[in-house]
């Protein structure tokens, strides 16, 4: 392994999106991540489209770079294997409710007594310090509870709508990544591990409140909620499509108004300063929308780039695979999967001068590394045979 986290051993007891997204990033950065999957499999294995049973597209894009073992933790031998894994690990990450971990004998007190240097990271719906502790949560629920659908409805949508990506899961996953790396840094100084909680609702609410608390930031309030520019912004229609344009600071507005033949607006109170434009943001966006609809996208790109105004196309998801920048930077890559064939495999978006991560292995088949990992943990052939017969672990035929 290579990369900034080379040598770090992580036990990944997560499923679905949030946890696997976080542990894939950690694996991309060089950590040795062992994904411990339950006998019924990670749900994302079964979300199509897929070429082979149990190898759904979401699973493929959330589990690169990891080794995979399937263990029945409700059987004594399965729990013993899990405890041996934890004994040699730097980090354990899980995303079930803490009470379930305690019932399995995998609570923080039990594991830290065995491995005092263990960093024990729980990522789940709600902080255990609040009244919702213990409640089940998924991306939809957390998006709703954090106000995202309500914000979408304020933009003129017919009804509240979820952001059409697993926003709460992936955003919380990023919180998990920095929590793990910060905890590793702290341990390098103290020599001690610790338990870290990363709740979804608090993770998303932090983003929403930071942008939209506005006048209610103050006690007593000096206004309502909402950052008006964010609520008005959207791609602009042109004669033949849509463009993403941001005329933002005073210099950009002067250059833009000169270029489109409206220099008289430079001294118009609505346009004359950043503060005034914020007050009249609805009128500003209406003006831009009407103006941009009068020319083609190509005409606008040529004009705006010539005067250094930020502009970008409105890509479809399929467009990303051929986007000139993403392909030119090497972000869009392909991999040869042993059962699924050639797959698009976007690489880590980070670049490192001295410790670049090595190429990742493709997402593993169900139990692909079970025997390999169990042998590393000291289980001999006779024990492995008995454990496999009893269904303690699974491995490919």
Buried (B, 14 or more C-beta within 10 A) or exposed (E): BBBBBBEBBBBBBBBBBBBBBBBBBBBBBBBBBBBBBBBEBBEBBBEEEBBEEEBBBBBBBBBBBBBBBBBBBEBEBBBBBBBBBBEEBBBBBBBBBBEEBEEBEBBBEBBBEEBEBBBBBBBBBBBBEEEBBEEEBBBEBBBBBBBBBBBBEBEEEEEBBBBEEBBBBBBBBBBBBEBBBEBBEBBEEEEEBBBBBBBBBBBBBEBBBEBBBBEBEEEEEEEEBBBBBEBBBEBBBBEEBBBBBBBBEEEBBBBBBEBBEBEEBBEEEBBBEEEBBEEBBEEBBEBBBEBBEEBEBEBBBEBBEEBEBEBBBBEEEEEBBEBEEBEEEEBBEEBEBEEBEEBEBEBBEEEEEEEEBEEBBBBBBBBBBBBEBBEBBEBEEEBBEEBBEEEBBBBBE
